[in-house]
Amino acid sequence: MTFFIAIFAASFSAHAQEASQITIGYVHPEERMQTLSLLDRPTADLGISGARLGIDDNNTTGRFTGQNFTLETAMIAGAADAEVVVQQLADAGASWIVADLGFEALLAVAEAAAARGMLVLNTGAPDDILRAEMCRANVIHVAPSRAMLADALAQYLAWKKWPRWFLLKGSHPEDEAFAQALRRAADRFGGRIVEERTYEDTGGARTTDSGHVQVQQRMPVFTQGAPEHDVVLVADENEVFGTYVPYHTWDPRPVMGTAGLAPTAWSPSHEQWAGIQVQNRFVDGYGRRMQAEDMLAWMAVRMIGEAATRTASADPATIRSYLMGPDFELAAFKGEALTLRDWNLQLRQPILLADDKTVVSVSPQEGFLHPTSFLDTLGYDRAESECEL
């Protein structure tokens, strides 16, 4: 018996020594935007823990396929640091970069990565222009675009037969970008924006000791006198006022968008399609709930792992070819296999519509059809694409 145990141990040791190394980089911002609600304040490991869980899952299979996955993390203060950070990851052996970054930093990282033959997986920037005229051949978009999020919400409003929308938007460019996505969605799915109002960011303190008193007095006045409407839509990506809108509108109407019922890639309350399994594993491993940033990072790392497993290879070119090919699919606890749109490298995926407690619905909604994939009813379709990879 001892003889066989020794042979097995020697065999396992040799296999471990021969394991192919696959290193994935993860880049996140040095500072994250602070939120209005204390419950939503970002933790130091936001996104990183999702990537680590993905690495663990990759290695579960990798033990049998002779592949060993590791994660290298790096912080970036802004676009000016991209060259140094990408070189740091390249020196660590990374051929892939999962980037939880905004628009400018992502573009800078993508440019530096392209010069080194590295592939970037975008988990942070929802900008539609990055999937259109400013698309990059080395950037896969794991994060849903603003158009996908707006279309998901618009389909639900169409299903509910709530066509009259009162739009409140912030004064920052990102707020206007999401407002534009909502206008486009209204045209596509039969909505009508009855009025728009802009909440100006004056730069004052976001929270004060008397905050709820001020909000209770000011927000109803801000929303007073609007034309007849079914819902209030909020476009406030910069967390200036949106959290204060629910329960404070002049007319008693549901609130949706970046506040209230929100379209999102993931929710800590999602449990369908075995989602409870990954939720529990995340809580057990990291002591908190799995946020959208964590799930998007997990998906990006798992995409690389899935392609490596299917090709039985650690060669970056081989993995990349499969990842961008017609046979790639990813299971991600969302009821549908996720695939890539070959015209702009956007990951097709269902969008959850969730509030603070539960997932209310999932889009695409029943009845919205498409000749290729019903997931392509969300966001810009092939015929609408301005991307030239």
Summary of the structure (lengths in Angstrom):
residues: 389
radius of gyration: 22.3
end to end distance: 59.3
largest distance: 85.1
contacts: 1284
relative contact order: 0.15
helix: 41%
strand: 19%
